[in-house]
Amino acid sequence: MLYKNKILVENYGKRKVTLTKINIQNEKKVVAIWLTGEEKNSMETQESLLPLYAEYKEKKYLVAVFQSGNGNLWDLTSDLLCYNRKRIPELELKKEQELLVSEPIQETALSI
């Protein structure tokens, strides 16, 4: 379920939660909430999300909140991709080494 633009998510008691975007993936049990710069700086918005967090925590969903930033998206994404491209082979090598250490040595008897 994907909602775009300004939407009313739920009416929790006296508070109304209005967000720019929320993405609920029931099959993965993930809720992604996207906040604008104005929303992330609003204490009212932050407090109004608490019941939403509680509701999905009870359902054992992961709630991820993405907040608008001030950095250059192109440069930061490029840096992240370069880092991951370098880091993934390192992690794969480490995993292989751990597997080699943890595998039991099988002895075979030779009969003459």
N, C-alpha and C positions, 0 to 999 in steps of 0.2 A: 504494500500500500504506500503510495507516494503522494504527498501533498506539495503543491508549489504555491508560491506567492504568500501573501499574508493570510493566515488562516486561524480560526479559532479551534484549538486542539480539544480542549475539554473545559467544562465549567466546574471548577473545584471550589465548592463552597461559594464564597463571595468573590473569589478571584477568577478572572478569565485569563487563560494563557494564550497569547497571540504570538506566533512564531513565523519567521520567514519560510522555513522549510523543515519538514520532519519526514523521515523515511523509516517505516516499520517493516522489517523483514521477518515475518512470523516463522518461516521455515528455518531461519538461522538464529532466531531469538535475539535479534539485534534491533535497537532503536537508535537512529542517527538524527540528531537535532543540530540544525545549522543556525547560528546566531549572527546577526549583523553586528557591526561595531557599536551601534546604538543599543542593541539588545544586550550585548555582553557587558556593557557598562551600567546597565539598569539593575539596581538592587531589587526592584519590584519584579522584574523578569526572573532574576535568579531565584528569588524566594518562591515565585509562583510555579517554578519547575519542581520543587521538592515533592509535591504529591505525585507528580508524573514519575519521578525517579522511584518513589516508594511503590507505586502500582506495578511498574515493570520489574523491580527487584523481587517483588513477591512472586511474579510469574517466571523468575529466573532468567530474565533477559539481560543482555549487556546494553547499557545506555551510554552512547558516545555523544559528547557535545563538541561540536566544531565551532570555533569562534573566529570571526574575521580578524585578520592581523594587519600589520602595517608594512611588512616586508615585501620585497619584490617577488611575486609568485613564480615567475619564470626562473630567476636565479636560484631561489630556494629549492624549487623542484628539481632543477638540473643538478644542484649539489647533492640532494638526497639520492637521486638515481645513480650518480657517479659513486657515491659512498656505498650504496647497496651492491653495485656491480663489482666493487672491490671486496666487499665484506662477505658476500655469499660464498665464493670459492674458499675463503679462509674458514668459514663455518663448516662447509662440507668436508674439508680436510681434517678439521678437528673431530668431527663426528666419525669419520673413517678410522682415525687413530684410536678413538675411544672404543670402537667396535673391535679393533684388532687386539687391544689390551684385554677387553672383557671376554673374548671368545676363549673357551677352554681348549687346551692343546690336547689333541687326540693322539694317543700312542697306539702304534700298531706293532704287533709282534710278528716277527719273521720266523718262520719255521724252516729249518734246514734239514 
